């Protein structure tokens, strides 16, 4: 998506807003994974978190395209 959003007089690119939303979603998903003990099955947690973040950014970008 090409464009920007006007937030309190500041123009931000859409990708920056999507990355911020994905970061918030990642924090929630990580808390759920840690609470349920699913992180025990992850070989490399940092690499897993990076891949999960990339998937969340992609999912949010697809959702915004579908909502238009």
C-alpha positions as CSV (number, residue, x, y, z in Angstrom):
1,X,0.0,0.0,0.0
2,X,1.2,3.4,-0.9
3,X,0.0,6.3,1.1
4,X,0.1,8.0,4.4
5,X,-2.0,8.7,7.5
6,X,-2.5,12.0,9.2
7,X,-2.0,11.5,13.0
8,X,-2.1,14.6,15.1
9,X,-0.5,16.8,12.4
10,X,2.1,14.2,11.5
11,X,2.1,12.2,8.3
12,X,3.1,8.6,8.8
13,X,3.5,6.0,6.1
14,X,1.0,3.1,6.2
15,X,3.8,0.6,6.6
16,X,4.9,2.2,9.8
17,X,1.3,2.0,11.2
18,X,1.1,-1.6,10.1
19,X,4.4,-2.5,11.7
20,X,3.2,-0.8,15.0
21,X,0.0,-2.8,14.9
22,X,1.9,-6.0,14.3
23,X,4.2,-5.2,17.2
24,X,1.2,-4.9,19.5
25,X,-0.2,-8.1,18.2
26,X,3.1,-9.8,18.6
27,X,3.3,-8.8,22.3
28,X,-0.1,-10.4,22.8
29,X,0.7,-13.6,21.0
30,X,4.0,-14.0,22.9
31,X,2.2,-13.6,26.2
32,X,-0.3,-16.3,25.2
33,X,2.5,-18.6,24.0
34,X,4.4,-18.1,27.2
35,X,1.4,-18.6,29.4
36,X,0.4,-21.9,27.7
37,X,3.9,-23.2,27.6
38,X,4.2,-23.5,23.9
39,X,7.5,-21.8,23.8
40,X,9.0,-25.0,25.2
41,X,8.6,-26.5,21.7
42,X,10.3,-23.6,19.9
43,X,14.0,-24.3,19.0
44,X,15.1,-20.7,18.7
45,X,12.7,-18.2,20.3
46,X,14.2,-15.0,18.8
47,X,14.1,-16.4,15.3
48,X,10.6,-17.7,15.9
49,X,9.5,-14.2,17.1
50,X,11.0,-12.6,14.0
51,X,9.2,-14.9,11.7
52,X,5.9,-14.4,13.6
53,X,6.4,-10.7,13.4
54,X,6.9,-10.9,9.6
55,X,3.7,-13.0,9.3
56,X,1.7,-10.6,11.4
57,X,2.8,-7.6,9.3
58,X,1.9,-9.5,6.1
59,X,-1.5,-10.5,7.6
60,X,-2.3,-7.0,8.6
61,X,-1.3,-5.7,5.2
62,X,-3.6,-8.2,3.5
63,X,-6.5,-7.3,5.9
64,X,-6.2,-3.6,5.1
65,X,-6.2,-4.4,1.3
66,X,-9.3,-6.6,1.7
67,X,-11.1,-3.9,3.7
68,X,-10.9,-1.3,1.0
